[in-house]
């Protein structure tokens, strides 16, 4: 059975997005209102942003939240990832 590692998935997607655009960590940290160490910890998979910071990441990147959990952009988010996301993110509506 597939196990979803949300931290690792976000690290790959968010870090890849930033590096592809050649945006320095300090710029991302400033734009999100967090420390460079915080962004670095998200990109290394050591931690995961809280719901408010996750919303800021989504807004900054312009990526749909599911893309921040997909290691490959053309694949769907596995069901256990969606369940885990639901526990981490606030309900919409």
PDB file of N, CA, C and O in Angstrom:
ATOM      1  N   UNK A   1       0.828  -1.184   0.000  1.00  0.00           N
ATOM      2  CA  UNK A   1       0.000   0.000   0.000  1.00  0.00           C
ATOM      3  C   UNK A   1       0.872   1.247   0.000  1.00  0.00           C
ATOM      4  O   UNK A   1       1.909   1.284   0.664  1.00  0.00           O
ATOM      5  N   UNK A   2       0.465   2.244  -0.725  1.00  0.00           N
ATOM      6  CA  UNK A   2       1.173   3.512  -0.836  1.00  0.00           C
ATOM      7  C   UNK A   2       1.056   4.293   0.464  1.00  0.00           C
ATOM      8  O   UNK A   2      -0.026   4.385   1.044  1.00  0.00           O
ATOM      9  N   UNK A   3       2.162   4.850   0.916  1.00  0.00           N
ATOM     10  CA  UNK A   3       2.138   5.729   2.085  1.00  0.00           C
ATOM     11  C   UNK A   3       2.493   7.133   1.628  1.00  0.00           C
ATOM     12  O   UNK A   3       3.518   7.338   0.977  1.00  0.00           O
ATOM     13  N   UNK A   4       1.659   8.088   1.963  1.00  0.00           N
ATOM     14  CA  UNK A   4       1.872   9.469   1.547  1.00  0.00           C
ATOM     15  C   UNK A   4       2.725  10.201   2.573  1.00  0.00           C
ATOM     16  O   UNK A   4       2.370  10.275   3.749  1.00  0.00           O
ATOM     17  N   UNK A   5       3.833  10.734   2.126  1.00  0.00           N
ATOM     18  CA  UNK A   5       4.684  11.563   2.975  1.00  0.00           C
ATOM     19  C   UNK A   5       4.485  13.008   2.532  1.00  0.00           C
ATOM     20  O   UNK A   5       5.133  13.473   1.594  1.00  0.00           O
ATOM     21  N   UNK A   6       3.587  13.713   3.210  1.00  0.00           N
ATOM     22  CA  UNK A   6       3.245  15.072   2.818  1.00  0.00           C
ATOM     23  C   UNK A   6       4.436  16.004   2.855  1.00  0.00           C
ATOM     24  O   UNK A   6       4.584  16.859   1.982  1.00  0.00           O
ATOM     25  N   UNK A   7       5.280  15.851   3.847  1.00  0.00           N
ATOM     26  CA  UNK A   7       6.454  16.719   3.931  1.00  0.00           C
ATOM     27  C   UNK A   7       7.365  16.522   2.728  1.00  0.00           C
ATOM     28  O   UNK A   7       7.829  17.494   2.132  1.00  0.00           O
ATOM     29  N   UNK A   8       7.620  15.272   2.372  1.00  0.00           N
ATOM     30  CA  UNK A   8       8.505  14.988   1.246  1.00  0.00           C
ATOM     31  C   UNK A   8       7.896  15.476  -0.066  1.00  0.00           C
ATOM     32  O   UNK A   8       8.603  16.021  -0.914  1.00  0.00           O
ATOM     33  N   UNK A   9       6.601  15.283  -0.234  1.00  0.00           N
ATOM     34  CA  UNK A   9       5.943  15.725  -1.463  1.00  0.00           C
ATOM     35  C   UNK A   9       5.997  17.238  -1.601  1.00  0.00           C
ATOM     36  O   UNK A   9       6.298  17.756  -2.677  1.00  0.00           O
ATOM     37  N   UNK A  10       5.706  17.951  -0.513  1.00  0.00           N
ATOM     38  CA  UNK A  10       5.775  19.412  -0.550  1.00  0.00           C
ATOM     39  C   UNK A  10       7.207  19.865  -0.802  1.00  0.00           C
ATOM     40  O   UNK A  10       7.436  20.806  -1.562  1.00  0.00           O
ATOM     41  N   UNK A  11       8.168  19.206  -0.173  1.00  0.00           N
ATOM     42  CA  UNK A  11       9.573  19.575  -0.349  1.00  0.00           C
ATOM     43  C   UNK A  11       9.971  19.510  -1.826  1.00  0.00           C
ATOM     44  O   UNK A  11      10.625  20.419  -2.339  1.00  0.00           O
ATOM     45  N   UNK A  12       9.579  18.446  -2.496  1.00  0.00           N
ATOM     46  CA  UNK A  12       9.920  18.282  -3.908  1.00  0.00           C
ATOM     47  C   UNK A  12       9.188  19.316  -4.770  1.00  0.00           C
ATOM     48  O   UNK A  12       9.802  19.969  -5.614  1.00  0.00           O
ATOM     49  N   UNK A  13       7.886  19.461  -4.558  1.00  0.00           N
ATOM     50  CA  UNK A  13       7.091  20.354  -5.406  1.00  0.00           C
ATOM     51  C   UNK A  13       7.436  21.825  -5.181  1.00  0.00           C
ATOM     52  O   UNK A  13       7.675  22.558  -6.141  1.00  0.00           O
ATOM     53  N   UNK A  14       7.464  22.259  -3.929  1.00  0.00           N
ATOM     54  CA  UNK A  14       7.710  23.668  -3.614  1.00  0.00           C
ATOM     55  C   UNK A  14       9.168  24.037  -3.901  1.00  0.00           C
ATOM     56  O   UNK A  14       9.451  25.069  -4.509  1.00  0.00           O
ATOM     57  N   UNK A  15      10.077  23.184  -3.458  1.00  0.00           N
ATOM     58  CA  UNK A  15      11.496  23.438  -3.727  1.00  0.00           C
ATOM     59  C   UNK A  15      11.785  23.457  -5.218  1.00  0.00           C
ATOM     60  O   UNK A  15      12.549  24.294  -5.700  1.00  0.00           O
ATOM     61  N   UNK A  16      11.174  22.535  -5.944  1.00  0.00           N
ATOM     62  CA  UNK A  16      11.359  22.499  -7.400  1.00  0.00           C
ATOM     63  C   UNK A  16      10.807  23.746  -8.073  1.00  0.00           C
ATOM     64  O   UNK A  16      11.417  24.289  -8.994  1.00  0.00           O
ATOM     65  N   UNK A  17       9.648  24.194  -7.606  1.00  0.00           N
ATOM     66  CA  UNK A  17       9.043  25.415  -8.144  1.00  0.00           C
ATOM     67  C   UNK A  17       9.977  26.601  -7.937  1.00  0.00           C
ATOM     68  O   UNK A  17      10.206  27.381  -8.862  1.00  0.00           O
ATOM     69  N   UNK A  18      10.514  26.738  -6.736  1.00  0.00           N
ATOM     70  CA  UNK A  18      11.395  27.870  -6.425  1.00  0.00           C
ATOM     71  C   UNK A  18      12.691  27.813  -7.216  1.00  0.00           C
ATOM     72  O   UNK A  18      13.118  28.818  -7.785  1.00  0.00           O
ATOM     73  N   UNK A  19      13.319  26.642  -7.253  1.00  0.00           N
ATOM     74  CA  UNK A  19      14.595  26.514  -7.963  1.00  0.00           C
ATOM     75  C   UNK A  19      14.422  26.717  -9.464  1.00  0.00           C
ATOM     76  O   UNK A  19      15.277  27.328 -10.105  1.00  0.00           O
ATOM     77  N   UNK A  20      13.342  26.220 -10.026  1.00  0.00           N
ATOM     78  CA  UNK A  20      13.095  26.389 -11.462  1.00  0.00           C
ATOM     79  C   UNK A  20      13.009  27.872 -11.827  1.00  0.00           C
ATOM     80  O   UNK A  20      13.427  28.278 -12.912  1.00  0.00           O
ATOM     81  N   UNK A  21      12.468  28.664 -10.923  1.00  0.00           N
ATOM     82  CA  UNK A  21      12.323  30.103 -11.150  1.00  0.00           C
ATOM     83  C   UNK A  21      13.508  30.908 -10.630  1.00  0.00           C
ATOM     84  O   UNK A  21      13.558  32.130 -10.775  1.00  0.00           O
ATOM     85  N   UNK A  22      14.458  30.207 -10.023  1.00  0.00           N
ATOM     86  CA  UNK A  22      15.676  30.821  -9.483  1.00  0.00           C
ATOM     87  C   UNK A  22      15.370  31.952  -8.496  1.00  0.00           C
ATOM     88  O   UNK A  22      15.973  33.024  -8.536  1.00  0.00           O
ATOM     89  N   UNK A  23      14.423  31.672  -7.623  1.00  0.00           N
ATOM     90  CA  UNK A  23      14.044  32.638  -6.596  1.00  0.00           C
ATOM     91  C   UNK A  23      14.821  32.294  -5.329  1.00  0.00           C
ATOM     92  O   UNK A  23      14.740  31.164  -4.849  1.00  0.00           O
ATOM     93  N   UNK A  24      15.574  33.249  -4.780  1.00  0.00           N
ATOM     94  CA  UNK A  24      16.344  32.975  -3.565  1.00  0.00           C
ATOM     95  C   UNK A  24      15.436  32.668  -2.366  1.00  0.00           C
ATOM     96  O   UNK A  24      14.315  33.168  -2.276  1.00  0.00           O
ATOM     97  N   UNK A  25      15.944  31.839  -1.454  1.00  0.00           N
ATOM     98  CA  UNK A  25      15.200  31.521  -0.233  1.00  0.00           C
ATOM     99  C   UNK A  25      14.790  32.784   0.510  1.00  0.00           C
ATOM    100  O   UNK A  25      13.671  32.870   1.016  1.00  0.00           O
ATOM    101  N   UNK A  26      15.687  33.765   0.581  1.00  0.00           N
ATOM    102  CA  UNK A  26      15.383  34.974   1.340  1.00  0.00           C
ATOM    103  C   UNK A  26      14.211  35.737   0.735  1.00  0.00           C
ATOM    104  O   UNK A  26      13.453  36.378   1.464  1.00  0.00           O
ATOM    105  N   UNK A  27      14.049  35.680  -0.586  1.00  0.00           N
ATOM    106  CA  UNK A  27      12.917  36.341  -1.239  1.00  0.00           C
ATOM    107  C   UNK A  27      11.619  35.632  -0.898  1.00  0.00           C
ATOM    108  O   UNK A  27      10.620  36.277  -0.581  1.00  0.00           O
ATOM    109  N   UNK A  28      11.630  34.308  -0.962  1.00  0.00           N
ATOM    110  CA  UNK A  28      10.437  33.525  -0.615  1.00  0.00           C
ATOM    111  C   UNK A  28      10.066  33.775   0.842  1.00  0.00           C
ATOM    112  O   UNK A  28       8.899  34.003   1.162  1.00  0.00           O
ATOM    113  N   UNK A  29      11.064  33.731   1.725  1.00  0.00           N
ATOM    114  CA  UNK A  29      10.807  33.943   3.154  1.00  0.00           C
ATOM    115  C   UNK A  29      10.193  35.328   3.382  1.00  0.00           C
ATOM    116  O   UNK A  29       9.227  35.464   4.133  1.00  0.00           O
ATOM    117  N   UNK A  30      10.743  36.332   2.746  1.00  0.00           N
ATOM    118  CA  UNK A  30      10.206  37.690   2.892  1.00  0.00           C
ATOM    119  C   UNK A  30       8.774  37.760   2.381  1.00  0.00           C
ATOM    120  O   UNK A  30       7.899  38.314   3.047  1.00  0.00           O
ATOM    121  N   UNK A  31       8.534  37.198   1.199  1.00  0.00           N
ATOM    122  CA  UNK A  31       7.199  37.255   0.594  1.00  0.00           C
ATOM    123  C   UNK A  31       6.154  36.509   1.425  1.00  0.00           C
ATOM    124  O   UNK A  31       4.984  36.889   1.439  1.00  0.00           O
ATOM    125  N   UNK A  32       6.577  35.443   2.118  1.00  0.00           N
ATOM    126  CA  UNK A  32       5.654  34.659   2.933  1.00  0.00           C
ATOM    127  C   UNK A  32       5.593  35.140   4.383  1.00  0.00           C
ATOM    128  O   UNK A  32       4.729  34.714   5.149  1.00  0.00           O
ATOM    129  N   UNK A  33       6.516  36.029   4.756  1.00  0.00           N
ATOM    130  CA  UNK A  33       6.525  36.528   6.126  1.00  0.00           C
ATOM    131  C   UNK A  33       7.032  35.519   7.141  1.00  0.00           C
ATOM    132  O   UNK A  33       6.598  35.506   8.292  1.00  0.00           O
ATOM    133  N   UNK A  34       7.962  34.667   6.700  1.00  0.00           N
ATOM    134  CA  UNK A  34       8.558  33.665   7.585  1.00  0.00           C
ATOM    135  C   UNK A  34      10.081  33.762   7.482  1.00  0.00           C
ATOM    136  O   UNK A  34      10.603  34.514   6.659  1.00  0.00           O
ATOM    137  N   UNK A  35      10.779  33.014   8.302  1.00  0.00           N
ATOM    138  CA  UNK A  35      12.240  33.034   8.262  1.00  0.00           C
ATOM    139  C   UNK A  35      12.777  32.160   7.121  1.00  0.00           C
ATOM    140  O   UNK A  35      12.089  31.280   6.604  1.00  0.00           O
ATOM    141  N   UNK A  36      14.015  32.435   6.758  1.00  0.00           N
ATOM    142  CA  UNK A  36      14.694  31.609   5.754  1.00  0.00           C
ATOM    143  C   UNK A  36      14.778  30.172   6.268  1.00  0.00           C
ATOM    144  O   UNK A  36      14.607  29.226   5.499  1.00  0.00           O
ATOM    145  N   UNK A  37      15.039  30.007   7.563  1.00  0.00           N
ATOM    146  CA  UNK A  37      15.133  28.665   8.158  1.00  0.00           C
ATOM    147  C   UNK A  37      13.819  27.906   8.007  1.00  0.00           C
ATOM    148  O   UNK A  37      13.818  26.694   7.795  1.00  0.00           O
ATOM    149  N   UNK A  38      12.702  28.620   8.117  1.00  0.00           N
ATOM    150  CA  UNK A  38      11.390  27.975   7.971  1.00  0.00           C
ATOM    151  C   UNK A  38      11.203  27.454   6.549  1.00  0.00           C
ATOM    152  O   UNK A  38      10.794  26.310   6.354  1.00  0.00           O
ATOM    153  N   UNK A  39      11.500  28.284   5.564  1.00  0.00           N
ATOM    154  CA  UNK A  39      11.363  27.855   4.166  1.00  0.00           C
ATOM    155  C   UNK A  39      12.309  26.695   3.888  1.00  0.00           C
ATOM    156  O   UNK A  39      11.934  25.725   3.228  1.00  0.00           O
ATOM    157  N   UNK A  40      13.524  26.795   4.387  1.00  0.00           N
ATOM    158  CA  UNK A  40      14.500  25.727   4.198  1.00  0.00           C
ATOM    159  C   UNK A  40      14.009  24.418   4.806  1.00  0.00           C
ATOM    160  O   UNK A  40      14.211  23.348   4.232  1.00  0.00           O
ATOM    161  N   UNK A  41      13.369  24.505   5.960  1.00  0.00           N
ATOM    162  CA  UNK A  41      12.860  23.298   6.607  1.00  0.00           C
ATOM    163  C   UNK A  41      11.709  22.671   5.827  1.00  0.00           C
ATOM    164  O   UNK A  41      11.571  21.448   5.808  1.00  0.00           O
ATOM    165  N   UNK A  42      10.881  23.496   5.182  1.00  0.00           N
ATOM    166  CA  UNK A  42       9.810  22.963   4.315  1.00  0.00           C
ATOM    167  C   UNK A  42      10.421  22.271   3.107  1.00  0.00           C
ATOM    168  O   UNK A  42      10.002  21.177   2.730  1.00  0.00           O
ATOM    169  N   UNK A  43      11.423  22.922   2.497  1.00  0.00           N
ATOM    170  CA  UNK A  43      12.028  22.371   1.282  1.00  0.00           C
ATOM    171  C   UNK A  43      12.854  21.123   1.543  1.00  0.00           C
ATOM    172  O   UNK A  43      13.066  20.319   0.636  1.00  0.00           O
ATOM    173  N   UNK A  44      13.316  20.955   2.759  1.00  0.00           N
ATOM    174  CA  UNK A  44      14.101  19.758   3.078  1.00  0.00           C
ATOM    175  C   UNK A  44      13.207  18.627   3.589  1.00  0.00           C
ATOM    176  O   UNK A  44      13.671  17.502   3.778  1.00  0.00           O
ATOM    177  N   UNK A  45      11.923  18.927   3.811  1.00  0.00           N
ATOM    178  CA  UNK A  45      11.002  17.916   4.306  1.00  0.00           C
ATOM    179  C   UNK A  45      11.063  17.722   5.807  1.00  0.00           C
ATOM    180  O   UNK A  45      10.480  16.770   6.326  1.00  0.00           O
ATOM    181  N   UNK A  46      11.761  18.610   6.526  1.00  0.00           N
ATOM    182  CA  UNK A  46      11.837  18.490   7.992  1.00  0.00           C
ATOM    183  C   UNK A  46      10.562  18.958   8.667  1.00  0.00           C
ATOM    184  O   UNK A  46      10.241  18.517   9.771  1.00  0.00           O
ATOM    185  N   UNK A  47       9.827  19.861   8.001  1.00  0.00           N
ATOM    186  CA  UNK A  47       8.571  20.337   8.584  1.00  0.00           C
ATOM    187  C   UNK A  47       7.579  20.645   7.476  1.00  0.00           C
ATOM    188  O   UNK A  47       7.910  20.613   6.291  1.00  0.00           O
ATOM    189  N   UNK A  48       6.363  20.942   7.888  1.00  0.00           N
ATOM    190  CA  UNK A  48       5.273  21.223   6.958  1.00  0.00           C
ATOM    191  C   UNK A  48       4.604  22.518   7.410  1.00  0.00           C
ATOM    192  O   UNK A  48       4.383  22.707   8.606  1.00  0.00           O
ATOM    193  N   UNK A  49       4.279  23.409   6.481  1.00  0.00           N
ATOM    194  CA  UNK A  49       3.644  24.660   6.897  1.00  0.00           C
ATOM    195  C   UNK A  49       2.274  24.429   7.517  1.00  0.00           C
ATOM    196  O   UNK A  49       1.541  23.525   7.116  1.00  0.00           O
ATOM    197  N   UNK A  50       1.939  25.257   8.495  1.00  0.00           N
ATOM    198  CA  UNK A  50       0.599  25.236   9.057  1.00  0.00           C
ATOM    199  C   UNK A  50      -0.393  25.698   8.005  1.00  0.00           C
ATOM    200  O   UNK A  50       0.005  26.123   6.920  1.00  0.00           O
ATOM    201  N   UNK A  51      -1.669  25.621   8.311  1.00  0.00           N
ATOM    202  CA  UNK A  51      -2.692  25.918   7.300  1.00  0.00           C
ATOM    203  C   UNK A  51      -2.586  27.337   6.755  1.00  0.00           C
ATOM    204  O   UNK A  51      -2.755  27.540   5.553  1.00  0.00           O
ATOM    205  N   UNK A  52      -2.311  28.320   7.602  1.00  0.00           N
ATOM    206  CA  UNK A  52      -2.210  29.704   7.124  1.00  0.00           C
ATOM    207  C   UNK A  52      -1.000  29.866   6.199  1.00  0.00           C
ATOM    208  O   UNK A  52      -1.109  30.490   5.143  1.00  0.00           O
ATOM    209  N   UNK A  53       0.142  29.314   6.585  1.00  0.00           N
ATOM    210  CA  UNK A  53       1.317  29.399   5.722  1.00  0.00           C
ATOM    211  C   UNK A  53       1.149  28.581   4.456  1.00  0.00           C
ATOM    212  O   UNK A  53       1.637  28.965   3.393  1.00  0.00           O
ATOM    213  N   UNK A  54       0.453  27.444   4.567  1.00  0.00           N
ATOM    214  CA  UNK A  54       0.214  26.658   3.359  1.00  0.00           C
ATOM    215  C   UNK A  54      -0.624  27.465   2.362  1.00  0.00           C
ATOM    216  O   UNK A  54      -0.356  27.442   1.161  1.00  0.00           O
ATOM    217  N   UNK A  55      -1.625  28.166   2.857  1.00  0.00           N
ATOM    218  CA  UNK A  55      -2.441  29.012   1.983  1.00  0.00           C
ATOM    219  C   UNK A  55      -1.587  30.093   1.323  1.00  0.00           C
ATOM    220  O   UNK A  55      -1.795  30.428   0.157  1.00  0.00           O
ATOM    221  N   UNK A  56      -0.629  30.636   2.072  1.00  0.00           N
ATOM    222  CA  UNK A  56       0.280  31.642   1.506  1.00  0.00           C
ATOM    223  C   UNK A  56       1.160  31.035   0.416  1.00  0.00           C
ATOM    224  O   UNK A  56       1.410  31.665  -0.611  1.00  0.00           O
ATOM    225  N   UNK A  57       1.627  29.807   0.645  1.00  0.00           N
ATOM    226  CA  UNK A  57       2.446  29.116  -0.363  1.00  0.00           C
ATOM    227  C   UNK A  57       1.633  28.918  -1.641  1.00  0.00           C
ATOM    228  O   UNK A  57       2.128  29.159  -2.742  1.00  0.00           O
ATOM    229  N   UNK A  58       0.392  28.482  -1.490  1.00  0.00           N
ATOM    230  CA  UNK A  58      -0.485  28.270  -2.648  1.00  0.00           C
ATOM    231  C   UNK A  58      -0.663  29.583  -3.406  1.00  0.00           C
ATOM    232  O   UNK A  58      -0.563  29.618  -4.632  1.00  0.00           O
ATOM    233  N   UNK A  59      -0.926  30.657  -2.673  1.00  0.00           N
ATOM    234  CA  UNK A  59      -1.127  31.965  -3.306  1.00  0.00           C
ATOM    235  C   UNK A  59       0.148  32.439  -4.008  1.00  0.00           C
ATOM    236  O   UNK A  59       0.091  32.929  -5.135  1.00  0.00           O
ATOM    237  N   UNK A  60       1.283  32.295  -3.351  1.00  0.00           N
ATOM    238  CA  UNK A  60       2.560  32.731  -3.923  1.00  0.00           C
ATOM    239  C   UNK A  60       2.911  31.962  -5.187  1.00  0.00           C
ATOM    240  O   UNK A  60       3.306  32.554  -6.192  1.00  0.00           O
ATOM    241  N   UNK A  61       2.767  30.639  -5.136  1.00  0.00           N
ATOM    242  CA  UNK A  61       3.170  29.814  -6.278  1.00  0.00           C
ATOM    243  C   UNK A  61       2.150  29.837  -7.410  1.00  0.00           C
ATOM    244  O   UNK A  61       2.496  29.635  -8.574  1.00  0.00           O
ATOM    245  N   UNK A  62       0.891  30.086  -7.059  1.00  0.00           N
ATOM    246  CA  UNK A  62      -0.157  30.021  -8.072  1.00  0.00           C
ATOM    247  C   UNK A  62      -0.503  28.587  -8.439  1.00  0.00           C
ATOM    248  O   UNK A  62      -1.242  28.351  -9.395  1.00  0.00           O
ATOM    249  N   UNK A  63       0.027  27.625  -7.687  1.00  0.00           N
ATOM    250  CA  UNK A  63      -0.242  26.210  -7.950  1.00  0.00           C
ATOM    251  C   UNK A  63      -1.472  25.768  -7.181  1.00  0.00           C
ATOM    252  O   UNK A  63      -1.670  26.199  -6.045  1.00  0.00           O
ATOM    253  N   UNK A  64      -2.308  24.917  -7.770  1.00  0.00           N
ATOM    254  CA  UNK A  64      -3.407  24.346  -6.988  1.00  0.00           C
ATOM    255  C   UNK A  64      -2.806  23.523  -5.847  1.00  0.00           C
ATOM    256  O   UNK A  64      -1.749  22.913  -6.012  1.00  0.00           O
ATOM    257  N   UNK A  65      -3.472  23.505  -4.697  1.00  0.00           N
ATOM    258  CA  UNK A  65      -2.909  22.757  -3.562  1.00  0.00           C
ATOM    259  C   UNK A  65      -2.514  21.328  -3.907  1.00  0.00           C
ATOM    260  O   UNK A  65      -1.493  20.843  -3.419  1.00  0.00           O
ATOM    261  N   UNK A  66      -3.293  20.645  -4.732  1.00  0.00           N
ATOM    262  CA  UNK A  66      -2.959  19.247  -5.047  1.00  0.00           C
ATOM    263  C   UNK A  66      -1.614  19.135  -5.747  1.00  0.00           C
ATOM    264  O   UNK A  66      -0.931  18.123  -5.595  1.00  0.00           O
ATOM    265  N   UNK A  67      -1.215  20.147  -6.509  1.00  0.00           N
ATOM    266  CA  UNK A  67       0.070  20.087  -7.210  1.00  0.00           C
ATOM    267  C   UNK A  67       1.239  20.162  -6.236  1.00  0.00           C
ATOM    268  O   UNK A  67       2.339  19.706  -6.548  1.00  0.00           O
ATOM    269  N   UNK A  68       1.009  20.729  -5.069  1.00  0.00           N
ATOM    270  CA  UNK A  68       2.067  20.785  -4.065  1.00  0.00           C
ATOM    271  C   UNK A  68       2.248  19.443  -3.368  1.00  0.00           C
ATOM    272  O   UNK A  68       3.174  19.270  -2.575  1.00  0.00           O
ATOM    273  N   UNK A  69       1.361  18.490  -3.665  1.00  0.00           N
ATOM    274  CA  UNK A  69       1.466  17.160  -3.087  1.00  0.00           C
ATOM    275  C   UNK A  69       1.793  16.110  -4.137  1.00  0.00           C
ATOM    276  O   UNK A  69       1.963  14.935  -3.810  1.00  0.00           O
ATOM    277  N   UNK A  70       1.882  16.520  -5.379  1.00  0.00           N
ATOM    278  CA  UNK A  70       2.163  15.573  -6.461  1.00  0.00           C
ATOM    279  C   UNK A  70       3.639  15.634  -6.807  1.00  0.00           C
ATOM    280  O   UNK A  70       4.180  16.708  -7.070  1.00  0.00           O
ATOM    281  N   UNK A  71       4.281  14.492  -6.804  1.00  0.00           N
ATOM    282  CA  UNK A  71       5.673  14.452  -7.217  1.00  0.00           C
ATOM    283  C   UNK A  71       5.791  14.557  -8.732  1.00  0.00           C
ATOM    284  O   UNK A  71       6.812  15.005  -9.253  1.00  0.00           O
ATOM    285  N   UNK A  72       4.737  14.141  -9.436  1.00  0.00           N
ATOM    286  CA  UNK A  72       4.689  14.270 -10.894  1.00  0.00           C
ATOM    287  C   UNK A  72       3.419  15.026 -11.222  1.00  0.00           C
ATOM    288  O   UNK A  72       2.331  14.641 -10.794  1.00  0.00           O
ATOM    289  N   UNK A  73       3.555  16.097 -11.979  1.00  0.00           N
ATOM    290  CA  UNK A  73       2.425  17.000 -12.219  1.00  0.00           C
ATOM    291  C   UNK A  73       1.249  16.326 -12.911  1.00  0.00           C
ATOM    292  O   UNK A  73       0.115  16.786 -12.778  1.00  0.00           O
ATOM    293  N   UNK A  74       1.498  15.230 -13.657  1.00  0.00           N
ATOM    294  CA  UNK A  74       0.402  14.610 -14.399  1.00  0.00           C
ATOM    295  C   UNK A  74      -0.279  13.488 -13.618  1.00  0.00           C
ATOM    296  O   UNK A  74      -1.156  12.815 -14.158  1.00  0.00           O
ATOM    297  N   UNK A  75       0.101  13.275 -12.372  1.00  0.00           N
ATOM    298  CA  UNK A  75      -0.512  12.226 -11.568  1.00  0.00           C
ATOM    299  C   UNK A  75      -1.465  12.824 -10.548  1.00  0.00           C
ATOM    300  O   UNK A  75      -1.257  13.936 -10.061  1.00  0.00           O
ATOM    301  N   UNK A  76      -2.488  12.094 -10.239  1.00  0.00           N
ATOM    302  CA  UNK A  76      -3.452  12.525  -9.228  1.00  0.00           C
ATOM    303  C   UNK A  76      -2.874  12.311  -7.832  1.00  0.00           C
ATOM    304  O   UNK A  76      -1.946  11.526  -7.639  1.00  0.00           O
ATOM    305  N   UNK A  77      -3.432  13.010  -6.889  1.00  0.00           N
ATOM    306  CA  UNK A  77      -3.029  12.828  -5.498  1.00  0.00           C
ATOM    307  C   UNK A  77      -3.669  11.547  -4.978  1.00  0.00           C
ATOM    308  O   UNK A  77      -4.889  11.399  -5.049  1.00  0.00           O
ATOM    309  N   UNK A  78      -2.867  10.618  -4.456  1.00  0.00           N
ATOM    310  CA  UNK A  78      -3.435   9.377  -3.917  1.00  0.00           C
ATOM    311  C   UNK A  78      -4.432   9.653  -2.793  1.00  0.00           C
ATOM    312  O   UNK A  78      -4.345  10.678  -2.117  1.00  0.00           O
ATOM    313  N   UNK A  79      -5.358   8.753  -2.600  1.00  0.00           N
ATOM    314  CA  UNK A  79      -6.433   8.934  -1.628  1.00  0.00           C
ATOM    315  C   UNK A  79      -5.913   9.197  -0.225  1.00  0.00           C
ATOM    316  O   UNK A  79      -6.467  10.036   0.486  1.00  0.00           O
ATOM    317  N   UNK A  80      -4.847   8.489   0.196  1.00  0.00           N
ATOM    318  CA  UNK A  80      -4.373   8.721   1.562  1.00  0.00           C
ATOM    319  C   UNK A  80      -3.721  10.095   1.697  1.00  0.00           C
ATOM    320  O   UNK A  80      -3.677  10.645   2.798  1.00  0.00           O
ATOM    321  N   UNK A  81      -3.213  10.660   0.602  1.00  0.00           N
ATOM    322  CA  UNK A  81      -2.712  12.037   0.640  1.00  0.00           C
ATOM    323  C   UNK A  81      -3.868  13.007   0.828  1.00  0.00           C
ATOM    324  O   UNK A  81      -3.766  13.963   1.597  1.00  0.00           O
ATOM    325  N   UNK A  82      -4.970  12.760   0.124  1.00  0.00           N
ATOM    326  CA  UNK A  82      -6.134  13.639   0.276  1.00  0.00           C
ATOM    327  C   UNK A  82      -6.656  13.590   1.704  1.00  0.00           C
ATOM    328  O   UNK A  82      -7.055  14.614   2.260  1.00  0.00           O
ATOM    329  N   UNK A  83      -6.655  12.396   2.300  1.00  0.00           N
ATOM    330  CA  UNK A  83      -7.101  12.271   3.685  1.00  0.00           C
ATOM    331  C   UNK A  83      -6.162  13.023   4.618  1.00  0.00           C
ATOM    332  O   UNK A  83      -6.614  13.719   5.527  1.00  0.00           O
ATOM    333  N   UNK A  84      -4.879  12.888   4.400  1.00  0.00           N
ATOM    334  CA  UNK A  84      -3.902  13.582   5.236  1.00  0.00           C
ATOM    335  C   UNK A  84      -4.009  15.092   5.055  1.00  0.00           C
ATOM    336  O   UNK A  84      -3.901  15.845   6.023  1.00  0.00           O
ATOM    337  N   UNK A  85      -4.219  15.531   3.824  1.00  0.00           N
ATOM    338  CA  UNK A  85      -4.391  16.959   3.557  1.00  0.00           C
ATOM    339  C   UNK A  85      -5.594  17.493   4.312  1.00  0.00           C
ATOM    340  O   UNK A  85      -5.546  18.595   4.857  1.00  0.00           O
ATOM    341  N   UNK A  86      -6.661  16.730   4.347  1.00  0.00           N
ATOM    342  CA  UNK A  86      -7.869  17.156   5.044  1.00  0.00           C
ATOM    343  C   UNK A  86      -7.647  17.363   6.530  1.00  0.00           C
ATOM    344  O   UNK A  86      -8.310  18.191   7.155  1.00  0.00           O
ATOM    345  N   UNK A  87      -6.721  16.615   7.090  1.00  0.00           N
ATOM    346  CA  UNK A  87      -6.413  16.762   8.512  1.00  0.00           C
ATOM    347  C   UNK A  87      -5.553  17.998   8.764  1.00  0.00           C
ATOM    348  O   UNK A  87      -5.598  18.574   9.851  1.00  0.00           O
ATOM    349  N   UNK A  88      -4.764  18.411   7.756  1.00  0.00           N
ATOM    350  CA  UNK A  88      -3.855  19.526   7.929  1.00  0.00           C
ATOM    351  C   UNK A  88      -4.461  20.865   7.531  1.00  0.00           C
ATOM    352  O   UNK A  88      -4.122  21.897   8.110  1.00  0.00           O
ATOM    353  N   UNK A  89      -5.343  20.854   6.563  1.00  0.00           N
ATOM    354  CA  UNK A  89      -5.850  22.108   6.003  1.00  0.00           C
ATOM    355  C   UNK A  89      -7.247  22.399   6.498  1.00  0.00           C
ATOM    356  O   UNK A  89      -8.018  21.482   6.779  1.00  0.00           O
ATOM    357  N   UNK A  90      -7.578  23.691   6.607  1.00  0.00           N
ATOM    358  CA  UNK A  90      -8.941  24.046   7.069  1.00  0.00           C
ATOM    359  C   UNK A  90      -9.989  23.660   6.032  1.00  0.00           C
ATOM    360  O   UNK A  90      -9.714  23.609   4.833  1.00  0.00           O
ATOM    361  N   UNK A  91     -11.163  23.398   6.509  1.00  0.00           N
ATOM    362  CA  UNK A  91     -12.271  23.068   5.616  1.00  0.00           C
ATOM    363  C   UNK A  91     -12.662  24.297   4.802  1.00  0.00           C
ATOM    364  O   UNK A  91     -12.667  25.417   5.312  1.00  0.00           O
ATOM    365  N   UNK A  92     -12.984  24.075   3.543  1.00  0.00           N
ATOM    366  CA  UNK A  92     -13.436  25.153   2.653  1.00  0.00           C
ATOM    367  C   UNK A  92     -14.959  25.208   2.701  1.00  0.00           C
ATOM    368  O   UNK A  92     -15.628  24.186   2.859  1.00  0.00           O
ATOM    369  N   UNK A  93     -15.495  26.421   2.560  1.00  0.00           N
ATOM    370  CA  UNK A  93     -16.938  26.486   2.465  1.00  0.00           C
ATOM    371  C   UNK A  93     -17.608  27.430   3.356  1.00  0.00           C
ATOM    372  O   UNK A  93     -18.834  27.540   3.330  1.00  0.00           O
TER     373      UNK A  93
END
